[in-house]
Amino acid sequence: MITAEWDIPMTIQTPAGDLPFNQNVVIGTSPLDDLGYFMLVPEDCQAGIARRVTRTNLAQADGEITHRKFKTGYVVQLTAQLWKRIGADGEPACAGDLRAMIDYLGLILNSIDNEDGLLVWQPSERAGETILARELAQVRILGSSGEAQSNFTTVVVSKEAGSPLISVTFALICPLPYAQDAGIIQTALADGVPTTIHNVGNAPYYPVVWVNGPTNTFTLVNESNLDEQGNPLGITYDGTALPGGEAIASGHLVEFVFFNNSAYLDRNQDNLKPGINVPASDFWTLLPGANEIVLTGADGAIFWTSAYA
């Protein structure tokens, strides 16, 4: 469960704008641009791991045989009541106000149906602990194809009997199997120098790593993440000896996206996975706690944050 605090402010951030929950929605700069309140109903909200019922066993463009990216992830179901005003003089949204709120919700959900969004919130602080804002990244609206657990619903609008109060329920799906601290941290990796990364969350995190040229061969190892035989997991790259491999020239880099199991020159150019020594390599995660990362044969940077299941 990513958060049990459904009564705190949360926001869906999308290319079309932001949709706050449990707070006033302002879409302009004047008092007339106050849209109203989408107030979450805690007992009708839920979150959990999604298990997809299909998986692709065909070869992918980047050489993967089994495409694991969307096997699991998170689904968050939100139910919100629509209010024009809250408090002692609370007024449910109705007529033109209700139509405007529904239209704006449709704009937001249509936006993340076509492009990734974020669900962002600030958990409550506990005694002696400062908690960073968290986010569920790469979220999309859950479709009706039955790709996730059946107890999560698609968009449903309902009206309470004998009341003008309207509620809307919808589900968001994310391919990542965790929520994470908002804000990515960039940590430099020097050639051959162990670098300790602290994942203070409770779930493994898939980082992104840049390895800078010039280099022909290098290794990228997480000394703290071990295989079944107790050996550290790492990536061994040889751009000269392996068929299809490329040397990384000065001024260029290879980007490893560990969640995608991908490696590309300059982030979106040549596919460099042929240069990976597959029998000696694994795409690893940052485990909860301390992780000792060693890049040998080049320098670079790791992009990471803490993860929570």
N, C-alpha and C positions, 0 to 999 in steps of 0.2 A: 504494500500500500504506500503510495508516494506521500500522502498527507491525510491525516484524519481531521484537519482543521478546515472544514468546509465553510465556517463562518468568518474566515479572515478574507481580506481583499485578495483577489486573484485577477489576472488579466490575460486575455488572449491577444497576442501581438501578431498582426498579419500585414501583408503588403497593402491591404485596403484600409488599414487603420487599426486601432486598438478597441477591444471590448472589455471593459472592467466589470467585475462582479462584486457585489456587496459594497458598492460605492457609486456615486453619481457618474453617469456617462455624459461627458461633454464633448461634442463633435465640432464645436466652433469656439468663438471668443466672446460672444455676448450671452446674457442670461437667457435669451430666447433659444440658444443652441444647446441648452441642457435637455438631454433626451429623456432621462429618467433613470430608474434603478433596476438592474437585473439582480435580484436577491436570491442566492442559492438556498435550496431546501436541503439541509444537511442529511436528513434521513433518506433522501432520495438520490443522493450522490454516491458514487462508488468508483473505485479504481482497482486495477489488477493486471496480472500478466495475461497477454493475449497469446493464444496458441493457434497459428494458422493451420488450416486443414490441407493446404497444398504446398508442395515444394518442387522446385524445378531441378531435375536431374540431367538437363541437357547442358552442353558446354556453353559457357558464357563468353562474351566478347573479351573479357580480361583473362580468360583461360580457366576460370573456376569450373569444376565439374558439378559440384552441388552448390547451388546459390543459397547461402544460409542467411542472407541479410534480413529477410522478412519472416523467418521461422517463428521468432518470438518478439515481443515488444510489450508496450503498455496500452491499455484502453482506459480512458477516463470518461465516465458518464456524468453529466451535469444536468440537474433540473433547477431551473430558475423561475421565480415568479416575477412578473412585470409590474412595476409600480411607477407612478408619476411622482409621488412624494412618499416618504417614509416618516416614521415618528408618530407623535401624538395626533397629527392631522394627516395621517397616511391616506393616500388616495391611489387605488389601483389604476393602472393605465387603461384608457378606454378611447374609443372613437379615433380621432386623428392621431393622438399621442400613441395609442396602441399600434396603429398602422405604421407609424414612423419607427417604432422600436422593432417591430417584426421585420420591416424592410431593412433596417440596419443590421440586424442579426443575419438576415439572408445574405447581405453583402459580405459580411465577415466569413460566414461559413462557405459561401461560394469561392471566396478568395483562397481559403486553405484547402478547398477541394482541388485546386489547380496548382497551388504552390505552398511550400512548408510554412508553418507558423510556430509560435512559441506559446506555451502556457506558463506564466510566471507568477510566483507568489513569494511572500516573506513569512517563513515559519516563525512562531513565537519563540522568543528567547527563553532559555531555561537558566536556572541559577548558576552563575559562574561561567556561562557559555554564550558566546555571541554567534548567532547563526546567520550565515549569508543567505541572500535571496536565492531561490532555486527555480529551476525551469525544467519543463519537459520539452525537448527540442524535436524538430522535424515532424510536428503533429499535422495530421490531416483529418478531415471529417470522415467518420466511419461510414462506409457504403452499405448497401443492402445485399451484398453478395455472399454473406455468411462466412467471411474470411476469418472471423475471430469468434470468441466465445459467444454463444447464443444469448446469454443473459444480459448482454449490452445491446442497447437499442439505437436505432437511427433517429432522425428528427421527428418528434411528436409534439403537437400543440394540443393542450387540453384546457378545459374551463371547469372551474369548481361549480358544483350544483348550487343554485341559489345565490351565487356570488358573481360579480363581474371580473373576478381575479383570473387572469390567464397565466398558465405555466407552460414552459417549453422545455423539452428534454432532448438532449442530443449527446452523441458520443464522439470522442476524439481518439484517434489511434496513432501510435508512435512506434517506429521500428526499433528504437533503442530499448533495451531491457532495463533501463534505469532512468530516474530523474537525476539532475546534476546541479552543482552550484552554478549560478549564473556568472558568466564572465570566464573566458578561457585564459589560462595562465601559460605564458611562453617562458620556457627554461632552456638556456643555452647548453649545448653538449660539446665539450672540448675533446679532441682526439685522445682516446685512451684514458681519460680522467673519469672515474666513477662519479655519477651524479645521483643524489637521493631525491626521489619524488615521494611526497606524503599524500596518499589518498586517504583523507580523513572520513570518508563515507563508509558504507557497509556493503558496497557492491563493486565488482571489477569494472574498470573504465577502459574503453578503447581509445587510445590516443591517436594523434596525428604527429608524424615525425618528418622533418626536412633534413636531408643529408646533402651537404654542399660539395660541389666540385672545386678543384679537380680531384677525381679519384677513380680508380679502376676497380678496386676491391675494398670491401669493408664488412664489418660485422656490427650488428645492433642487437644487444643482449639485455634482457631483464634478469639480472642475477638472482632476483628474489622470487621469480615465478618459475617453478620447477615442473618438469614432466614426470611421468610415472616412475622413471628410473632415478629421479633426483637430479637430473641435468637441467641447467638453466635454459629457458626458452630464448631463442634468438633468430635473427635473420642473417644469413651469409650471402653476400652479393659479390658476383664476379662478372664484370662487364666485358671481359676479354676472352675468357676460356669457355664460357657457356654459349651455345648457339643461340643467336637472337639477342644476346646481351649487348649493352652499350656502355662505353666509358662515359663518365660524367665530366664534362669539360668545365673549365674555370668560368664562373659567372652563371652556372646552371645548377640545378638541384634535382633530387628525386624526392617526391612526396609519397610517403606511406600513409594510407588511411586504414588503420587497423580494423575498424568495423567492416569496411568494404573488402578487406583483404586485397587491396590494390596498391600499385606502385607506378607512378607516372612521372616522366620527365617534365620539369617545370610545371607541375601540378595537372596539366591537361594536354600534354603533348604525347610523345611516344610511350607506349606501354612497356615498362621495364621489368615485368615479372619474369620474362625469359632469362634475365640475369640472376635470378634468385636460385641458389642451390637448394632445391626442394627437399631432398632427403635430410638435409642438415638445418632446415629452417622451420619456424613456426611464427605466425602472427600472434603476439602475446597481448595481455592486458595488464593494466596497473591494478594490482590487488589492493584490497583495503589494508592500510598501514604503509610501512616504508618499502619503497621499491628502488633498488640500486641499478641504474641504467648505465651501460658502458657502450659507447660508440668508438670503434677502433678502425683507423684507416681514413678518417675524415672528421670534420666537425659539422655541427648542425644545430637543430633545436627541436624540442618536444613541446607539443601543445596539449594541455591536459586540464582537468579539473576533478573534483571529487564527485563520486557517484553514490546514489542511494536507491535501494530496492524496496 
